[in-house]
Amino acid sequence: MQPKVPTFAEQLAATRSTAVHLEMRDSYSVAGEVQAFAAWRDGFRYDPADRASWWRPWLSTIQETVERGVEVRRARIVSTPVSEYIRYEHSGTFTNIAAGEQVRWLDRREASDLALPGNDFWLFDGELVRFNHFTGAGESAGPSFSDDPAVARLCATAFEAVWERAVPHEKFSI
């Protein structure tokens, strides 16, 4: 019998001090974003003044996590000029920041000499890695997990190297 895979919310709830996320794709096509991306393409933009229109369970989870003292950071490595999907992500990132996440962006050209894992990941407390796998079309192929200290070190080192070079969201122009 396979062990129960914890939900992302369960993992964050168990996190004591840090949760870092590294994204390295220029396009995603996950089921939960398809409609929002289509609406964005059609001209819809979140109104920062109308928090009720864009606040969602994900942001509540992040806010609760940050409020209990966990530092949540996200770094995105992107190709420039950026893809349409990255423009979409960038336009909505103010919601992540409003929830308490710190977000930085790194031009892929600036990452050429960094040793990076082969997949996007979350690293919780520097110990547990949740790799996010995607199909070639950008659809979710499910997570995998590692608590191997060497894998956690690789991910922590990669994330910190990206973070050091990356540009804070408010200074990253697309």
Buried (B, 14 or more C-beta within 10 A) or exposed (E): EEEEEBEBBEBBBEBEEBBBBBBBBBBBBEEEBEEBBEEBEEEEEBEEEEEEEBBEEBBEBBBBBBEEEBBBBBBBBBEBEBBEBBBBBBBBBBBBBBBBBBBBBBBBEBBEEBEBBEBBBBBBBBBBBBBBEBEEEBEBEEBEBBEEEEBBEBBBBBBEBBBEBBBEBEEBEE
